Amino acid sequence: MIDTLMKLAILIVGFILLIKGADFFVDGSSSVAKRLKVPSMIIGLTIVAMGTSLPECAVSVTASMSNNNALAVSNVVGSNLFNLMVVCGVCTLFVPLAVSTDTLKKEFPFSIICAALLLVFGLDSMLGRVDSAIFIVLFAAYLGWMIYSALQARNKALSEDNDEEIKLLPVWQCIVYIVGGAAAIKFGGDFVVEGATAIATMLGLSQNLIGLTIVALGTSLPELVTSIVAARKNEIDMALGNVIGSNIFNI
């Protein structure tokens, strides 16, 4: 009984860390976007997306190094499906997600190209070093494109006369919020998976079922919670950018 309560406590603590971590992470990221005068979409596509995708990265790399390649790939594909259908679906329950024309013309097609490449490269049942080199080069180009877009948006914002007063967090506080929020999201996700897996095991569920459900859901919880928090704070672009950027980062 005590052991069950401990596992339940770990699960609850994990959810608290996830929610509060996402809260701070979005506040810090949003303030950085306003301070740098770049669109929230770009911050969502880069800083937020990479931060929330760290669990998938860690799980897939660990699985690959232990020769569990099926888990490494299925984790990425499953997470991307979860992001598109569940994260976007749940966010729209709180607020409609407006999709800009630029996003439809640029980021969405790029994410589809990445998925198509994964399909083509996987037709021979093997992802090799050449395939990985192509993915890494594409990701470097993607980051360069995001930096270029951010600089363009910043220059445009600076050239416009805008006397609007915006309350900004101090730089040190932005850093603390982003780093601390990301750490809380990471450990919160770990605690949720650990607690849920232990409880499921005690209930007699198979490891295969646990892996297909709890682990897959657990690595995608940061995207889900962060996007929901962003949507509720009216940071629509950041919520959507998080989903698109995470799918690109995963592949």
Buried (B, 14 or more C-beta within 10 A) or exposed (E): EEEEEEBBEBBEBBBEBBBBBBBBBBBBBBBBBBBBBBBBBBBBBBBBBBBBBBBBBBBBEEBBEEEBBEBBBBBBBBBBEBBBEBBBEBBEEBBEBEBBEEBEEBBBEBBEEBBEBBEEBEEEEEBEEEBEEEBEEBBEEBBEBBEEBBEEBBEEBEEEEEEEEEEEBEEEBBEBBBBBBBBBBBBBBBBBBBBBBBBBEEEEBEEEEBBEBBBBBBBBBBBBBBBBBBBBBEBBBBBBBBBBBBBBBBB
